[in-house]
Amino acid sequence: MATAIEQAGEAVIITNPDGMIQYVNPATERITGFEASEIIGNTPRMFKSGEHDGAFYKQLWDTITAGTVWSGRIINKKKDGTPQHEDTTISPVRDASGKIINFVAVKRDVTENLELSRQLHQAQKMEAIGTLAGGVAHDFNNILQVALGYSELILGDEDMPQHYRNDLQKIHDSSRRGADLVQRLLTFSRKTEIKPQPLNLNRRINEMVKMLDRTIPKMIDIQLVLAKDLSTINADPTEMDQVLMNLAVNARDAMPDGGNLTIRTEKVFLDEEYARRHLGARPGEYVLLSVSDTGHGMDKKTLDRIFEPFYTTKEAGEGTGLGLAMAYGIVTQHGGQIRCYSEPGYGTIFKIYLPALVDEREQLETGTWEALPRGGTETILLVDDEEFVRDLGRKILEQSGYTVLTATNGTDGLNLYKKERRKISLIILDLIMPEMGGKQCLEELLKIDPKARVFIASGFAANGQSKEALETGARGFVGKPYNIRGMLQVVREVLDSE
């Protein structure tokens, strides 16, 4: 029995009837950080964390001194002061006459399990919010498409009186700002397209600091501590700029009276132990980007919600509450992790772990050339369940010389294609439609004609369902709300493709 207790994974502590500790097993030393010599002769009060009130301990003591087993969870502290959650059972030990001569406590450290459960709950909450945000964003994109498209069409009328043009321009600009807001929601919900490439993060940070110098007040000192041998990462440069800018602006707002903003990079290796303790982490080489400030910091309640969309501690009109939500979405989409540590009065540090590239060959960033769109005389089938979007699309295409047929869902579009197949040169498909969605319609169209020219127009970017459609055989993609130039450009490119 003694050998079993010595080798047990749970902590075992034996006290006399007055609570004086007489024995601890090796697991107790490992779990608490104290040596047996420091514990024996003491009382369990040495482990008190301050998390429980006097009534809690009185109820525990009354229970065991009455000869009853007590079971529950106690928050104690380790030798280094860190809190420790313990599932504990304390049992009275009686002699032959029934007198209580000892108490034996068996304790299991559940701190890690609770932390993983908290991380899982947080991840599930963020996933649910992301799904909701993505769905709402898709519907808003259709609404904004109408406002942007028609205002852009009308602004093209050279005979419009100037005072009307000014008012309409304001409508267009407001709609564009709304579309930008939707794009941030999609970034949070990881439904945006990223264009990763081998990237030297240090070089990107040095470029960004030139912009930060103009954004951050002079009373805030920006310090760079960049590792010389930093690994290359596979990331979208623009998205990385967005993350850094959002974190820097948050740090600025946390230091209204000045302070230090430190941006640090380093190579790190996350081992199996780290991955086991942090949900979603994978072992391997990473680049760690740290952004820290000496501002007012945050309490735990605020810390638990900082990545939620529209959650902000700023005054009305001072921020949308989407900056950190976007950073969370971008980092997660890149296969990384973002963590925040903060205490009131002690500043804040964000740590971003981005997977390092094994092949660290860099490539030059390439720009894209956008040719002027030209019209045509081909017949185009436009399939979209939103009436206003269909009408707008028809108007845009017809003004460029095209003949346009429309359908309200995939089933109607498929039937119309079968009937007018010889006339139709191009099909434009929405993805989310009743009865038959765009992806299924695409598959059926390609069964009829494997060479059919189809491109996707969707409120979601070219990943997820859009990516699947492109892999299935769609020739192109345009995101809603699209501008007239962009849409006509894709139409012409697909029509001119082999």
C-alpha positions in Angstrom: 0.0 0.0 0.0 2.8 2.4 0.8 4.5 1.6 -2.5 1.3 2.3 -4.4 0.8 5.6 -2.7 4.4 6.6 -3.3 4.0 5.9 -7.0 0.5 7.3 -7.4 -0.1 10.2 -9.9 -2.5 12.0 -7.5 -1.2 14.0 -4.6 -1.8 12.3 -1.2 -1.5 14.3 2.0 -2.1 12.9 5.5 -2.7 15.1 8.5 -3.3 14.5 12.2 -6.8 15.4 13.7 -5.7 19.0 14.1 -4.7 19.4 10.5 -0.9 19.2 10.9 0.6 17.6 7.8 2.4 14.3 8.7 3.0 12.8 5.2 3.0 13.8 1.5 3.8 11.5 -1.4 6.2 12.5 -4.3 3.3 13.5 -6.5 2.5 16.3 -4.0 6.0 17.7 -4.4 5.7 17.6 -8.2 2.2 19.2 -8.3 2.8 21.9 -5.7 6.4 22.7 -6.3 7.2 22.4 -2.6 9.6 19.8 -1.2 8.3 17.4 1.4 10.5 19.0 4.1 8.8 22.4 3.5 5.3 20.8 3.8 5.5 18.4 6.7 4.9 20.1 10.0 2.8 22.8 8.3 -1.0 22.9 7.7 -2.9 23.0 4.4 -3.3 26.7 5.0 0.1 27.1 3.3 -1.6 26.4 0.0 -4.4 28.9 0.4 -4.9 31.1 -2.7 -7.3 33.6 -1.4 -10.0 32.4 -3.9 -12.2 31.0 -1.2 -13.9 32.7 1.7 -13.9 31.6 5.4 -17.4 30.0 5.0 -15.9 27.6 2.4 -13.2 26.3 4.7 -15.6 26.2 7.7 -18.0 24.0 5.8 -15.1 21.7 4.7 -13.8 21.4 8.2 -17.2 20.8 9.8 -17.8 18.0 7.3 -14.6 16.0 7.9 -14.6 16.5 11.7 -18.1 15.2 11.7 -16.7 12.0 10.2 -18.0 12.6 6.7 -16.0 12.5 3.4 -15.7 15.9 1.7 -15.4 16.1 -2.1 -15.0 19.2 -4.2 -12.7 21.5 -6.2 -10.2 23.7 -4.3 -8.2 26.5 -5.9 -4.8 26.5 -4.2 -1.5 28.1 -5.1 1.8 26.5 -6.0 5.1 27.5 -4.6 5.7 30.0 -7.5 2.3 31.6 -6.7 0.4 30.3 -9.7 -3.2 29.2 -9.1 -3.9 25.4 -9.2 -7.3 23.9 -9.5 -7.6 20.6 -7.6 -10.3 18.0 -7.5 -10.0 16.9 -3.9 -11.4 14.2 -1.6 -10.7 14.4 2.1 -11.6 11.4 4.2 -11.5 10.8 8.0 -9.3 7.9 9.1 -10.6 6.1 12.3 -8.9 3.7 14.7 -10.5 0.4 16.0 -12.6 2.4 18.5 -14.0 4.7 15.8 -12.0 7.7 16.9 -10.7 10.0 14.1 -6.9 9.8 14.2 -6.0 11.2 10.7 -7.4 12.9 7.6 -6.2 11.8 4.2 -6.6 14.1 1.2 -6.3 12.8 -2.4 -5.9 15.6 -4.9 -5.8 15.6 -8.7 -4.6 18.7 -10.6 -7.2 19.7 -13.2 -5.8 23.1 -14.0 -4.7 22.0 -17.5 -8.0 20.3 -18.3 -9.9 23.4 -17.2 -7.7 25.6 -19.4 -8.2 23.4 -22.4 -12.0 23.4 -21.8 -11.9 27.2 -21.6 -10.0 27.3 -24.9 -12.4 24.9 -26.5 -15.4 27.0 -25.3 -13.7 30.2 -26.6 -12.9 28.5 -30.0 -16.5 27.2 -30.3 -17.9 30.7 -29.5 -15.6 32.4 -32.0 -16.5 29.8 -34.6 -20.3 30.4 -34.0 -19.8 34.2 -34.2 -17.8 33.7 -37.3 -20.5 31.6 -39.0 -23.1 34.2 -38.1 -20.9 37.1 -39.3 -20.2 35.3 -42.5 -23.9 34.7 -43.2 -24.9 38.3 -42.4 -22.1 39.6 -44.5 -23.2 37.6 -47.5 -26.7 39.1 -47.3 -25.4 42.6 -46.8 -23.1 42.2 -49.8 -26.2 41.6 -52.0 -27.9 44.7 -50.5 -24.8 46.9 -51.0 -24.3 45.6 -54.5 -27.5 47.3 -55.6 -26.7 50.6 -53.9 -23.1 50.6 -55.3 -24.0 49.4 -58.8 -26.8 51.7 -59.5 -25.1 54.7 -58.1 -22.0 53.9 -60.2 -24.2 53.6 -63.3 -26.0 56.9 -62.7 -22.7 58.7 -61.9 -21.7 57.7 -65.4 -24.4 59.9 -66.9 -22.5 63.1 -68.0 -25.7 65.1 -68.3 -26.6 64.8 -64.6 -26.8 68.1 -62.7 -23.8 68.7 -60.5 -25.9 69.1 -57.2 -27.5 65.7 -57.8 -24.0 64.2 -58.7 -22.6 65.4 -55.3 -25.5 63.8 -53.3 -25.2 60.6 -55.3 -21.5 60.5 -54.7 -22.1 60.6 -51.0 -24.5 57.7 -51.3 -21.9 55.7 -53.3 -19.1 56.5 -50.8 -21.3 55.5 -47.8 -22.1 52.2 -49.6 -18.5 51.6 -50.2 -17.7 52.2 -46.5 -20.4 49.7 -45.7 -18.8 47.2 -48.1 -15.5 47.7 -46.4 -17.2 47.0 -43.0 -18.6 43.8 -44.4 -15.2 42.8 -45.7 -13.8 43.1 -42.1 -16.6 40.8 -40.9 -15.6 38.3 -43.6 -12.0 38.6 -42.6 -12.9 37.7 -39.0 -15.0 34.8 -40.2 -12.1 33.6 -42.4 -14.2 33.8 -45.5 -11.8 36.1 -47.4 -9.3 35.1 -50.0 -5.6 35.4 -48.9 -2.7 35.4 -51.3 0.2 34.0 -49.3 3.8 34.1 -50.5 7.2 33.6 -48.9 7.6 36.7 -46.7 10.4 38.2 -44.6 8.5 39.6 -41.7 11.4 41.8 -40.5 11.5 43.5 -43.8 7.7 44.0 -43.8 7.9 45.5 -40.2 10.6 47.9 -41.2 8.5 49.2 -44.0 5.4 49.4 -41.8 7.3 51.4 -39.1 7.7 54.3 -41.6 3.9 54.5 -41.7 3.6 54.0 -37.9 5.9 57.0 -37.4 3.3 59.2 -39.0 0.4 57.5 -37.1 1.8 57.1 -33.6 2.3 60.3 -31.5 5.9 61.4 -30.9 5.4 60.9 -27.1 5.2 57.1 -27.8 8.6 55.5 -28.3 8.6 52.7 -30.9 11.2 50.1 -30.3 12.1 47.3 -32.7 13.8 44.1 -31.5 14.1 42.0 -34.6 15.8 38.6 -34.8 18.6 38.6 -37.3 18.2 34.9 -38.3 14.4 35.1 -38.6 12.7 32.3 -40.7 10.6 33.1 -43.7 6.8 32.7 -43.3 4.1 32.0 -45.9 1.8 34.9 -45.6 -0.2 37.6 -47.4 1.8 40.8 -47.0 -1.2 43.1 -47.0 -2.9 41.0 -44.3 0.2 41.1 -42.1 0.3 44.9 -42.5 -3.3 45.0 -41.3 -2.6 42.9 -38.2 0.4 45.0 -37.3 -1.4 48.3 -37.9 -4.4 47.2 -35.8 -2.2 46.1 -32.8 -0.2 49.3 -33.0 -3.2 51.6 -33.1 -4.7 49.7 -30.1 -1.4 50.2 -28.2 -1.5 53.9 -29.1 -5.0 54.3 -27.7 -3.9 52.5 -24.5 -1.1 55.1 -23.9 -2.8 58.5 -24.2 0.0 60.1 -22.0 2.8 58.3 -23.9 4.8 55.2 -23.3 6.7 52.4 -25.1 5.5 50.4 -28.1 7.8 47.4 -28.6 7.7 45.2 -31.7 9.7 42.0 -31.4 10.4 39.0 -33.6 12.1 35.7 -32.8 12.4 32.1 -33.9 10.7 29.7 -31.6 10.0 26.0 -31.5 6.6 24.8 -30.1 7.0 21.4 -28.7 4.4 18.6 -28.0 3.9 19.9 -24.5 2.9 23.4 -25.7 0.6 21.9 -28.4 -1.0 19.7 -25.7 -1.8 22.7 -23.5 -3.0 25.1 -26.3 -5.9 24.1 -28.4 -5.3 24.1 -32.2 -1.5 24.5 -31.8 0.8 22.1 -33.7 4.4 21.3 -32.9 7.0 22.8 -35.1 9.1 25.9 -36.0 7.3 29.3 -35.8 8.0 32.9 -36.1 6.9 34.8 -33.0 5.7 38.4 -33.5 5.2 40.2 -30.2 3.6 43.7 -29.9 3.7 45.1 -26.4 2.8 48.4 -24.8 3.1 50.1 -21.4 -0.5 51.3 -21.4 -3.3 50.9 -18.9 -3.9 47.2 -19.6 -7.1 45.2 -19.4 -8.9 43.1 -16.8 -9.8 39.5 -17.3 -13.4 40.3 -18.2 -12.3 42.5 -21.1 -9.5 40.1 -22.1 -12.0 37.3 -22.6 -13.9 39.3 -25.2 -11.3 41.3 -27.1 -11.5 39.2 -30.3 -15.3 39.4 -30.6 -16.6 41.5 -33.5 -18.0 45.0 -32.4 -16.8 44.5 -28.8 -14.9 47.7 -27.8 -14.1 49.6 -24.7 -13.7 52.9 -26.6 -16.2 55.7 -26.6 -19.0 55.8 -29.3 -17.6 56.9 -32.6 -14.0 56.1 -31.7 -13.8 52.6 -33.2 -15.9 49.8 -34.8 -14.6 47.0 -32.5 -13.5 45.1 -35.6 -9.7 45.6 -35.5 -8.8 42.7 -33.2 -11.5 40.5 -34.7 -9.8 41.0 -38.1 -6.4 40.3 -36.6 -7.8 37.1 -35.1 -9.3 36.0 -38.4 -6.2 36.8 -40.4 -3.8 34.9 -38.0 -6.1 31.9 -37.8 -6.5 31.7 -41.5 -2.7 31.7 -41.9 -2.5 28.6 -39.6 -1.2 30.7 -36.7 -2.2 31.5 -33.1 -2.8 34.9 -31.5 -2.7 35.2 -27.7 -3.0 38.2 -25.4 -1.6 38.8 -21.9 -2.6 41.9 -19.9 -3.2 43.2 -16.4 -4.6 46.6 -15.4 -1.8 49.0 -14.9 0.8 46.7 -16.4 0.3 47.1 -20.1 -0.5 44.5 -22.8 1.4 42.1 -25.0 0.0 40.3 -28.0 1.9 37.2 -29.2 1.4 35.9 -32.7 2.8 32.5 -33.7 3.1 32.1 -37.5 4.3 28.8 -39.0 7.8 29.0 -40.4 8.5 27.9 -44.0 10.8 24.9 -44.4 11.7 26.1 -47.9 12.8 29.7 -47.2 13.5 30.8 -50.8 11.8 34.1 -51.2 10.1 35.4 -54.3 9.4 38.9 -55.5 6.0 40.4 -54.9 4.2 40.7 -58.2 1.6 43.3 -59.1 -1.4 42.7 -61.3 -2.1 44.4 -64.6 -5.7 45.5 -65.1 -6.7 46.0 -68.7 -9.5 48.3 -69.7 -12.7 46.2 -70.0 -14.4 46.1 -73.4 -17.9 44.9 -74.2 -19.2 42.4 -76.7 -22.2 40.9 -78.4 -22.3 37.5 -76.8 -25.3 36.1 -74.9 -24.8 35.7 -71.2 -27.0 33.7 -68.7 -27.1 35.4 -65.3 -28.3 33.2 -62.4 -29.1 34.9 -59.1 -32.0 34.6 -56.7 -31.8 38.3 -55.7 -34.1 40.3 -58.1 -32.3 43.7 -57.6 -28.9 42.0 -58.2 -30.2 40.4 -61.4 -31.6 43.6 -62.7 -28.4 45.5 -62.0 -26.3 42.8 -63.6 -28.5 42.8 -66.7 -28.2 46.6 -67.0 -24.4 46.6 -66.6 -24.0 43.8 -69.3 -26.6 45.2 -71.7 -24.9 48.6 -71.6 -21.7 46.9 -72.8 -23.5 45.3 -75.7 -24.2 41.8 -74.4 -27.5 40.0 -74.6 -28.6 38.8 -71.2 -30.9 36.0 -70.1 -31.7 35.6 -66.4 -32.8 32.8 -64.0 -33.8 32.9 -60.3 -32.1 29.7 -59.2 -29.9 26.8 -60.3 -32.8 24.7 -61.5 -34.3 27.4 -63.7 -30.8 28.3 -65.0 -30.1 24.7 -65.9 -33.4 24.4 -67.8 -32.8 27.6 -69.6 -29.3 26.6 -70.6 -30.6 23.3 -72.0 -33.1 25.2 -74.1 -30.8 28.0 -75.3 -27.4 26.3 -75.1 -26.4 27.2 -78.7 -26.8 30.9 -78.0 -25.3 31.2 -74.5 -21.5 31.9 -74.4 -21.2 32.5 -70.6 -23.0 31.7 -67.4 -22.6 33.9 -64.3 -23.6 31.9 -61.2 -24.4 33.0 -57.6 -23.5 30.3 -55.1 -26.2 30.6 -52.4 -29.6 30.1 -54.0 -32.8 28.2 -53.1 -33.7 24.8 -54.7 -30.4 24.3 -56.4 -27.3 26.2 -55.4 -24.5 27.4 -57.7 -22.1 24.6 -57.1 -24.6 21.9 -57.9 -25.8 23.9 -61.0 -22.1 24.2 -62.1 -21.7 20.4 -61.9 -24.8 19.8 -63.9 -23.8 22.4 -66.5 -20.4 20.8 -67.0 -22.0 17.4 -67.4 -24.0 18.8 -70.3 -21.0 20.7 -71.8 -17.6 20.2 -70.1 -16.3 23.2 -72.0 -19.1 25.6 -70.7 -17.7 28.9 -69.6 -19.0 29.6 -66.1 -17.8 32.1 -63.5 -18.9 32.6 -59.9 -20.3 35.9 -58.5 -20.6 35.6 -54.7 -20.6 37.5 -51.4 -18.0 35.1 -50.1 -14.5 35.3 -51.4 -12.7 32.7 -53.4 -12.3 30.1 -50.7 -14.7 27.6 -49.1 -17.6 26.9 -51.5 -16.2 29.3 -54.0 -12.9 27.5 -54.0 -14.7 24.2 -54.5 -16.6 25.7 -57.4 -13.3 26.9 -59.0 -11.8 23.5 -58.5 -14.8 21.9 -60.1 -14.4 23.8 -63.3 -15.6 27.5 -62.9 -13.4 29.8 -65.1 -13.3 32.7 -62.8 -14.6 34.6 -59.7 -15.9 38.0 -58.8 -16.8 39.0 -55.3 -19.9 41.0 -54.3 -20.3 43.8 -54.1 -18.4 44.1 -57.4 -17.7 47.3 -59.3 -18.7 47.6 -62.9 -15.1 47.7 -64.2 -14.1 44.6 -62.2 -17.1 42.6 -63.4 -16.8 43.5 -67.1 -13.1 42.7 -66.9 -13.8 39.1 -65.6 -16.6 38.6 -68.2 -14.3 39.5 -71.0 -11.4 37.4 -69.7 -13.6 34.3 -69.4 -15.2 34.8 -72.8 -11.8 35.2 -74.4 -10.4 32.1 -72.7 -9.9 28.9 -74.6 
